[in-house]
């Protein structure tokens, strides 16, 4: 669990938590930002082992 109190979470915050998860050999982490009106809006789940959307490839489809 990584706790922040910043106006906006930057990509570096997510990568920092992902690094902690990898080093601790854990699968799931929570990034919690307390600088929001509703706490549910400040909670981000980070999963170790999932591909980034930018790098994910769509499955190839065979035709015929």
Secondary structure per residue as TSV (DSSP state, phi and psi in degrees):
chain	resnum	aa	ss	phi	psi
A	1	X	-	360.0	131.9
A	2	X	E	-119.8	129.2
A	3	X	E	-112.0	130.8
A	4	X	E	-131.7	161.2
A	5	X	-	-140.6	77.1
A	6	X	-	-127.6	156.9
A	7	X	S	-61.7	-42.7
A	8	X	S	-142.4	132.0
A	9	X	-	-73.4	130.4
A	10	X	-	-95.3	158.1
A	11	X	H	-54.5	-30.3
A	12	X	H	-63.7	-31.4
A	13	X	H	-65.9	-42.1
A	14	X	H	-67.2	-40.4
A	15	X	H	-67.4	-34.7
A	16	X	H	-62.7	-46.6
A	17	X	H	-65.0	-40.0
A	18	X	H	-61.8	-38.0
A	19	X	H	-63.6	-43.5
A	20	X	H	-59.6	-42.2
A	21	X	H	-63.7	-42.8
A	22	X	H	-63.7	-44.8
A	23	X	H	-66.2	-34.0
A	24	X	H	-90.3	0.2
A	25	X	T	55.4	46.1
A	26	X	-	-111.2	155.5
A	27	X	S	-98.2	-35.8
A	28	X	E	-127.2	136.6
A	29	X	E	-136.9	158.1
A	30	X	E	-117.5	131.0
A	31	X	E	-106.4	114.3
A	32	X	E	-114.4	122.3
A	33	X	E	-109.2	119.2
A	34	X	-	-89.0	2.1
A	35	X	S	-92.6	48.4
A	36	X	S	-136.3	158.8
A	37	X	S	-70.6	-43.2
A	38	X	S	-113.4	126.8
A	39	X	G	-60.3	-30.9
A	40	X	G	-63.0	-25.7
A	41	X	G	-78.1	-13.5
A	42	X	G	-101.7	4.2
A	43	X	E	-101.8	125.9
A	44	X	E	-125.6	127.8
A	45	X	E	-89.2	133.6
A	46	X	E	-120.2	127.5
A	47	X	E	-113.7	125.1
A	48	X	T	-76.6	129.0
A	49	X	T	105.3	-10.6
A	50	X	-	-88.0	144.7
A	51	X	-	-76.9	148.1
A	52	X	-	-65.9	146.5
A	53	X	T	-58.0	-33.8
A	54	X	T	-66.5	-29.4
A	55	X	T	-104.2	-7.2
A	56	X	-	-69.7	138.9
A	57	X	-	-106.2	140.4
A	58	X	-	-74.0	145.9
A	59	X	-	-65.0	140.6
A	60	X	-	-75.6	140.9
A	61	X	-	-110.0	131.1
A	62	X	-	-90.0	133.0
A	63	X	-	-102.8	146.3
A	64	X	-	107.4	360.0
